[in-house]
Amino acid sequence: MTLMRKSFFALLPTLLLVGVFLPACKSRNFGEETSEVDSLLDPHRLPARGPWFEGWYVRITPVSGTDRSLGAIVGSYLPPGEDRSLSEKRGLRGYAALLESGQVAAPLRAFEAFPEKTNMFLNAADPVKRDPAPSSPASFRWVADNLGEMNQSGLDLSVGGAQLKVNWSEPVPWNSSGFGPQGLLSLFRAFPLHWFVYSLASRVKFEAVLPDASIPEKFERISGTGYAHIEKNWGVSFPESYIWMQAHYPEQKRTIALAGGKPLKIAGVQPEAWLIGYRSERFKQDFTPQNVGTFFESKVDACAGRFELKASYLNRRLIITAQAPRKTFAGISIPKESGFERDGSEQSFQTQIAVQLFEVPPLGVGIQGEKLLEQTVLMGGALEFGGTYKCQK
């Protein structure tokens, strides 16, 4: 590929974002100012009519008590055409899941429920009457009848015979701005989906009760400490093709998180767009399509449990190779316009992720003088293939 063609395709994600961003400047819904508490982890004001969803995801990397990773997903959605005021009065339909990595080389276990009534609040019980902004610590509450709740400091859920109680503290934000991976674009509604990482590695204490994989009547109790990755999505729908990945390596204090794929078409072309964050004691490196000249190249083979991604910006290049045994994947539900779609994606919590960070000549011209700055292998990572990226066999 010539440098000119490479630069053009590198610009496409940025042009796409700018094209959507400009008309979105009128789309932020601040609403009525009834609370001084603001964080992008807090719920948003629902639109007058659906579709719309809010969802939270927590994944625990344990350091004591167990070697199995745990996770939780909660969310609410406003169906297409349904009136906001009506749904807020009776409660929103929703989704809750507890995830457990499973035994070595065994599938992820997902315990799911689709409650008919969920509610979202600012603080403990204030109605959500405006969109949040990253100006203060989070303070919210998500509640589902007969299942439990989540707030800014923990969760207590019982789903499908599994139970999980978690408390976290000392959040490690994506950056100091409070905006997360998307930057200022997080504030505008014109995009069909937003991704916000609240914490890359909060300290966490957890207790869980899990049905035995082979004898459902038998239960296992585990508890321990570790680190929690905490994030939030909101918008209209997950994209048709996407990948999400996350891992934290406590011993070496290294973390990676990414999301992206081919979210939108522009002029008949569907460019790749990825949001990537790599953290170590030496480096804090981000790659985003908002930065003009960022170039992405990926290879996806869900049936082999393999994902490769190269990202370049200015004098930095990141190469990621993720591999998980195919049999460790299991389906989970994802938010779409019509609600939470069963088996919309597949995840594994037993992923090996190799990361290499290079210093390269400006604009990525040639490979002479390329210097390896850091490399690591993170074990027990999470990898998700969503939509058409799922294995079709």
C-alpha positions as CSV (number, residue, x, y, z in Angstrom):
1,M,0.0,0.0,0.0
2,T,1.4,3.4,-1.0
3,L,1.9,6.1,1.7
4,M,-0.8,8.2,0.0
5,R,-3.4,5.4,0.1
6,K,-2.4,4.5,3.7
7,S,-2.8,8.1,4.8
8,F,-6.2,8.4,3.2
9,F,-7.5,5.3,4.9
10,A,-6.0,6.5,8.2
11,L,-7.9,9.7,7.8
12,L,-11.3,8.0,7.1
13,P,-12.2,7.2,10.8
14,T,-11.4,10.8,11.7
15,L,-13.5,12.2,8.8
16,L,-16.3,10.0,9.9
17,L,-16.1,11.2,13.5
18,V,-15.9,14.8,12.5
19,G,-18.9,14.4,10.1
20,V,-21.0,13.1,13.0
21,F,-19.6,15.4,15.6
22,L,-20.5,18.7,14.0
23,P,-24.3,18.2,13.8
24,A,-24.2,16.6,17.2
25,C,-23.3,19.8,19.0
26,K,-27.0,20.5,19.3
27,S,-27.8,17.1,20.6
28,R,-26.6,17.1,24.1
29,N,-29.5,16.8,26.5
30,F,-28.5,18.6,29.7
31,G,-32.1,18.8,30.9
32,E,-33.0,20.1,34.3
33,E,-30.2,20.8,36.7
34,T,-31.3,19.0,39.9
35,S,-28.1,17.5,41.2
36,E,-24.5,18.6,41.6
37,V,-23.3,15.0,41.1
38,D,-21.9,14.3,37.6
39,S,-19.9,11.4,36.1
40,L,-20.1,9.6,32.8
41,L,-20.7,6.4,34.8
42,D,-24.0,7.9,35.8
43,P,-27.2,7.2,33.7
44,H,-28.3,9.6,31.0
45,R,-31.6,11.3,30.5
46,L,-33.7,9.0,28.3
47,P,-34.8,10.3,24.9
48,A,-38.4,11.2,24.5
49,R,-38.8,7.9,22.6
50,G,-36.7,4.7,22.2
51,P,-34.6,3.0,21.2
52,W,-32.1,3.7,23.9
53,F,-30.1,1.7,26.4
54,E,-27.7,2.1,29.3
55,G,-25.4,-0.7,30.4
56,W,-22.6,-1.3,32.9
57,Y,-19.9,-4.0,32.8
58,V,-17.5,-5.1,35.6
59,R,-14.8,-7.6,35.3
60,I,-12.7,-8.9,38.2
61,T,-9.1,-10.0,38.0
62,P,-8.5,-11.9,41.3
63,V,-5.2,-11.9,43.2
64,S,-6.4,-14.0,46.2
65,G,-9.2,-16.5,47.0
66,T,-9.5,-17.9,43.5
67,D,-7.8,-18.0,40.1
68,R,-11.1,-17.7,38.2
69,S,-12.2,-14.3,36.9
70,L,-15.7,-13.0,37.6
71,G,-17.9,-10.5,35.8
72,A,-21.2,-8.7,35.9
73,I,-23.4,-6.9,33.3
74,V,-26.5,-4.9,34.1
75,G,-28.6,-2.7,31.8
76,S,-31.9,-1.1,30.9
77,Y,-33.5,-0.2,27.6
78,L,-36.3,1.9,26.2
79,P,-37.9,0.0,23.3
80,P,-38.3,1.6,19.8
81,G,-41.1,4.1,19.8
82,E,-41.9,3.7,23.5
83,D,-42.6,6.9,25.5
84,R,-40.0,7.8,28.1
85,S,-42.4,9.0,30.8
86,L,-44.5,5.8,30.6
87,S,-41.4,3.6,30.9
88,E,-40.0,5.6,33.8
89,K,-43.2,5.2,35.7
90,R,-43.6,1.4,35.3
91,G,-39.9,0.6,35.0
92,L,-37.6,-0.2,32.1
93,R,-37.0,-3.7,30.7
94,G,-33.5,-4.8,31.3
95,Y,-30.7,-7.3,31.4
96,A,-28.5,-8.8,34.1
97,A,-25.7,-11.4,33.8
98,L,-23.1,-12.9,36.1
99,L,-20.0,-14.3,34.3
100,E,-17.4,-16.8,35.5
101,S,-14.4,-17.9,33.5
102,G,-14.9,-21.6,34.1
103,Q,-12.3,-24.3,34.8
104,V,-9.1,-24.3,32.7
105,A,-10.0,-24.8,29.0
106,A,-13.7,-24.9,29.8
107,P,-16.3,-22.5,28.5
108,L,-17.2,-19.2,30.1
109,R,-20.3,-19.5,32.2
110,A,-23.0,-16.9,31.8
111,F,-26.0,-16.7,34.1
112,E,-28.5,-14.4,32.5
113,A,-31.9,-12.8,33.3
114,F,-34.2,-10.4,31.4
115,P,-36.1,-8.5,34.1
116,E,-39.3,-6.7,33.1
117,K,-38.7,-3.9,35.5
118,T,-35.5,-2.0,36.2
119,N,-34.9,1.5,37.4
120,M,-32.1,4.0,37.2
121,F,-31.4,6.8,39.7
122,L,-28.9,9.6,40.4
123,N,-27.6,9.4,43.9
124,A,-29.8,6.9,45.8
125,A,-33.2,7.8,44.4
126,D,-33.2,11.0,42.4
127,P,-34.8,10.9,39.0
128,V,-32.5,11.2,36.0
129,K,-33.4,14.5,34.4
130,R,-30.2,15.4,32.5
131,D,-27.1,14.0,31.0
132,P,-24.0,13.5,33.1
133,A,-20.7,15.3,32.6
134,P,-17.2,14.4,34.0
135,S,-17.1,17.0,36.8
136,S,-17.5,15.0,40.0
137,P,-17.4,11.5,41.4
138,A,-20.1,9.1,40.3
139,S,-23.3,8.6,42.3
140,F,-26.1,6.4,40.9
141,R,-28.1,3.3,41.5
142,W,-29.4,0.7,39.1
143,V,-32.1,-1.7,40.5
144,A,-33.8,-4.8,39.2
145,D,-36.7,-6.4,41.0
146,N,-35.8,-9.7,42.6
147,L,-32.2,-9.6,41.2
148,G,-30.4,-6.8,43.1
149,E,-28.6,-3.6,42.3
150,M,-25.4,-1.8,41.3
151,N,-24.1,1.6,42.3
152,Q,-20.9,3.6,42.0
153,S,-19.0,1.5,44.7
154,G,-20.3,-2.0,44.2
155,L,-23.0,-4.5,43.3
156,D,-25.1,-7.2,44.8
157,L,-26.8,-9.5,42.3
158,S,-28.5,-13.0,42.2
159,V,-29.0,-14.3,38.7
160,G,-29.8,-17.8,37.5
161,G,-28.7,-19.5,40.8
162,A,-25.4,-17.6,40.9
163,Q,-24.7,-14.7,43.4
164,L,-22.1,-12.1,43.4
165,K,-21.4,-9.3,45.9
166,V,-18.6,-6.8,45.1
167,N,-17.2,-3.7,46.7
168,W,-14.6,-1.5,44.9
169,S,-12.6,1.6,45.7
170,E,-9.6,3.6,44.4
171,P,-10.6,3.9,40.7
172,V,-7.9,4.2,38.2
173,P,-9.3,6.4,35.4
174,W,-8.5,6.1,31.7
175,N,-7.0,9.6,32.0
176,S,-7.2,12.7,34.1
177,S,-9.9,14.4,32.0
178,G,-12.7,12.2,33.1
179,F,-13.9,11.7,29.5
180,G,-12.4,8.3,28.9
181,P,-11.5,6.7,25.5
182,Q,-13.8,8.9,23.4
183,G,-12.8,12.2,24.8
184,L,-15.2,15.1,24.2
185,L,-17.2,12.9,21.8
186,S,-18.6,11.2,24.9
187,L,-20.9,14.2,25.4
188,F,-22.8,14.0,22.2
189,R,-25.7,11.7,21.3
190,A,-25.3,11.5,17.5
191,F,-23.3,8.3,17.7
192,P,-25.2,5.1,18.0
193,L,-22.9,3.8,20.8
194,H,-20.6,5.2,23.4
195,W,-17.9,3.5,25.5
196,F,-16.6,4.9,28.7
197,V,-14.1,3.2,31.0
198,Y,-14.6,4.4,34.5
199,S,-11.7,2.4,36.1
200,L,-8.9,0.3,34.6
201,A,-8.1,-1.4,38.0
202,S,-10.1,-0.5,41.1
203,R,-9.2,-2.5,44.2
204,V,-12.0,-4.9,44.9
205,K,-13.3,-7.4,47.5
206,F,-15.8,-10.0,46.3
207,E,-17.9,-12.9,47.4
208,A,-19.6,-15.4,45.1
209,V,-21.9,-18.4,45.2
210,L,-21.7,-20.5,42.0
211,P,-23.7,-23.6,40.9
212,D,-21.4,-26.6,40.2
213,A,-20.8,-27.0,36.5
214,S,-21.7,-30.7,36.5
215,I,-24.1,-30.8,39.5
216,P,-26.4,-27.7,39.5
217,E,-27.8,-28.6,43.0
218,K,-24.3,-28.3,44.4
219,F,-22.9,-24.8,45.1
220,E,-19.4,-23.4,45.5
221,R,-18.6,-20.4,47.7
222,I,-15.5,-18.3,46.8
223,S,-14.3,-14.9,48.1
224,G,-11.2,-12.9,47.6
225,T,-9.6,-9.7,46.5
226,G,-8.3,-8.3,43.3
227,Y,-8.8,-5.6,40.7
228,A,-12.0,-4.5,38.8
229,H,-12.3,-3.1,35.3
230,I,-15.5,-1.0,35.3
231,E,-17.0,0.5,32.2
232,K,-20.3,1.7,30.7
233,N,-22.0,1.8,27.3
234,W,-25.0,3.9,26.2
235,G,-26.8,4.7,23.0
236,V,-29.1,3.1,20.5
237,S,-27.4,-0.3,19.7
238,F,-24.1,-2.2,19.6
239,P,-22.6,-2.2,16.1
240,E,-22.9,-5.0,13.6
241,S,-19.2,-5.9,13.9
242,Y,-17.1,-5.3,16.9
243,I,-14.4,-6.6,19.2
244,W,-13.8,-5.8,22.9
245,M,-10.7,-6.9,24.9
246,Q,-9.4,-6.2,28.4
247,A,-6.6,-7.5,30.7
248,H,-4.9,-6.4,33.8
249,Y,-1.5,-7.9,35.0
250,P,-1.2,-6.9,38.7
251,E,2.4,-8.2,39.1
252,Q,3.8,-6.0,36.4
253,K,1.2,-3.2,36.7
254,R,0.2,-3.5,33.0
255,T,-3.2,-3.0,31.6
256,I,-4.8,-3.0,28.2
257,A,-8.4,-2.3,27.1
258,L,-9.8,-1.8,23.6
259,A,-13.0,-1.7,21.7
260,G,-13.8,-1.2,18.0
261,G,-14.1,-2.7,14.6
262,K,-16.1,-1.4,11.6
263,P,-18.9,0.6,13.2
264,L,-20.1,2.8,10.4
265,K,-20.0,3.3,6.7
266,I,-19.0,6.5,5.0
267,A,-19.3,7.0,1.2
268,G,-19.7,3.2,0.8
269,V,-16.5,2.5,2.7
270,Q,-16.4,0.9,6.2
271,P,-13.1,1.9,7.8
272,E,-11.7,0.4,10.9
273,A,-12.0,2.5,14.1
274,W,-10.5,1.4,17.4
275,L,-10.2,2.9,20.9
276,I,-7.1,1.5,22.6
277,G,-5.4,2.2,25.9
278,Y,-2.2,0.5,27.1
279,R,-0.8,1.3,30.5
280,S,2.4,0.3,32.3
281,E,4.8,1.9,34.8
282,R,6.7,3.5,31.9
283,F,4.0,4.2,29.3
284,K,0.5,5.6,28.9
285,Q,-0.3,5.1,25.3
286,D,-3.6,5.7,23.5
287,F,-4.7,5.2,19.9
288,T,-8.0,6.7,18.8
289,P,-9.5,7.6,15.4
290,Q,-10.0,11.2,16.6
291,N,-6.2,11.7,16.2
292,V,-5.6,12.5,12.5
293,G,-3.1,10.1,11.0
294,T,-3.8,7.2,13.2
295,F,-3.7,3.9,11.2
296,F,-5.3,0.6,12.1
297,E,-4.9,-2.9,10.6
298,S,-6.6,-5.9,12.1
299,K,-7.0,-9.7,11.5
300,V,-10.0,-11.4,13.0
301,D,-10.5,-15.2,13.1
302,A,-13.1,-15.9,15.8
303,C,-13.3,-19.6,14.8
304,A,-9.6,-19.9,15.8
305,G,-10.1,-17.6,18.8
306,R,-7.5,-15.2,17.4
307,F,-7.3,-11.5,17.0
308,E,-4.4,-9.3,15.8
309,L,-4.3,-5.5,15.7
310,K,-1.7,-3.0,14.6
311,A,-2.1,0.6,15.5
312,S,0.2,3.5,14.5
313,Y,0.2,7.2,15.4
314,L,3.1,9.6,15.0
315,N,6.2,7.7,16.3
316,R,4.4,4.9,18.1
317,R,3.2,1.5,16.9
318,L,1.4,-1.0,19.0
319,I,1.0,-4.7,18.0
320,I,-1.5,-6.8,19.8
321,T,-1.9,-10.6,19.4
322,A,-4.8,-12.2,21.4
323,Q,-5.4,-15.9,21.4
324,A,-8.0,-17.9,23.4
325,P,-8.9,-21.6,23.1
326,R,-12.1,-21.8,21.0
327,K,-13.8,-24.0,23.5
328,T,-13.5,-21.3,26.2
329,F,-16.0,-19.0,24.5
330,A,-19.6,-18.7,25.4
331,G,-22.5,-16.5,24.1
332,I,-23.8,-13.5,26.0
333,S,-26.6,-11.0,25.2
334,I,-25.9,-7.5,23.8
335,P,-28.1,-4.4,23.5
336,K,-29.6,-3.9,20.0
337,E,-32.4,-1.6,18.9
338,S,-35.1,-4.1,19.7
339,G,-33.6,-4.9,23.2
340,F,-31.0,-7.3,24.6
341,E,-30.3,-9.9,21.9
342,R,-29.4,-13.4,23.1
343,D,-26.0,-14.8,22.0
344,G,-25.3,-11.5,20.3
345,S,-21.6,-11.9,21.1
346,E,-19.2,-14.5,22.5
347,Q,-16.6,-14.0,25.2
348,S,-13.7,-15.9,26.7
349,F,-11.9,-15.0,30.0
350,Q,-9.0,-17.3,29.2
351,T,-7.1,-15.2,26.6
352,Q,-3.4,-14.7,26.2
353,I,-2.6,-11.2,25.0
354,A,0.9,-10.4,23.7
355,V,1.6,-6.6,23.4
356,Q,4.6,-4.9,21.8
357,L,5.1,-1.2,21.8
358,F,7.6,0.3,19.3
359,E,9.1,3.7,18.6
360,V,9.1,4.1,14.8
361,P,10.0,6.8,12.3
362,P,7.4,9.6,12.0
363,L,4.3,8.8,10.0
364,G,5.3,5.1,10.0
365,V,7.4,5.5,6.8
366,G,9.5,2.3,6.5
367,I,10.7,0.1,9.3
368,Q,14.4,1.1,9.5
369,G,15.2,2.4,12.9
370,E,12.2,0.8,14.6
371,K,12.9,0.3,18.3
372,L,11.1,-2.0,20.7
373,L,10.2,0.0,23.8
374,E,8.3,-2.6,25.8
375,Q,6.7,-6.0,25.4
376,T,4.6,-8.2,27.7
377,V,2.2,-11.1,27.7
378,L,-1.0,-10.8,29.8
379,M,-2.7,-14.0,30.8
380,G,-6.3,-14.5,31.7
381,G,-7.6,-11.6,29.6
382,A,-11.1,-11.1,28.2
383,L,-11.8,-11.3,24.5
384,E,-15.2,-10.7,22.9
385,F,-16.3,-11.2,19.2
386,G,-19.5,-9.4,18.5
387,G,-22.1,-9.5,15.7
388,T,-20.7,-10.6,12.4
389,Y,-17.2,-11.1,13.9
390,K,-18.6,-14.1,15.8
391,C,-17.5,-17.5,14.6
392,Q,-20.2,-18.5,12.0
393,K,-19.4,-22.2,12.0
